[in-house]
């Protein structure tokens, strides 16, 4: 059975609110109490429930990245840069490989934007950026989900919602995207 925050609180002899404040650093908790909470966490093997945190904060701290071919060195390098940047800012990356199949691309967009991610990067090789991505934006990506197109085609990839130019380098893709999706703890 999964260990809960209540189990930690009971073992530490504190309230669940104190455990939460200790873990999230949201209010002052004495060093003595923190030590009790962290000992209980370690003893029980407790890990915070990501869905509960997401419910409370409204953020999953996960970005989806849809790529056509993870074996392609260009996309593998881009994935690595994106993941490194996101990780340094407290986010996780979910990667979906479409195998250059438009139906898989559309399915993955729908799946990831159905509540799994806070934002979406899409690298598509299906059609020219002006032809395929706007179709997905209008038909597939729900309003309010920040989405950006990352591509190797130098013909002006843009943010789906804003139309702002999006540079080609993977680091620039991420930093531009995150200006639209501010990272906050």
Buried (B, 14 or more C-beta within 10 A) or exposed (E): EEBBBEBBBBBBEBEBEBBBBBBEEEEEBEEEBBEBBBEBBEEBEBEBEEEEBBEEEEBBBBBBBBBBBBEBEEBEEBBEBBBBBBEEBEBBBBBBBBEBEBEBBBBBBBBBBEEEBBBBBBBBBBEEBEEBBEBBBEEBBEEEBBBBBBBEEEEEBBBBBEEEEBEEEBEEBBEBBBEBBEBEE
